[in-house]
Amino acid sequence: MDRTFWDKRYDQKDFENFDFIELLEENIHLNEGDHHVGIASVIRVFAIKK
């Protein structure tokens, strides 16, 4: 799984041994230090291994 960019489609295929409870793609505002600030696209996953 050597990818720089993911989307929900990749997550579901790569983790087929999981039941997804929640899988969201969203934009958030980061503020994690001088060089890690701004809008970021994230995927938030809540899943249970089968």
Long-range contacts (C-beta under 8 A, 24 or more apart in sequence): 6-43, 7-43, 8-43, 11-43, 11-45, 15-45, 15-47, 17-49, 17-50, 18-47, 18-48, 18-49, 18-50, 19-47, 19-48, 19-50, 20-45, 20-46, 20-47, 21-46, 21-47, 21-48, 22-46, 23-47
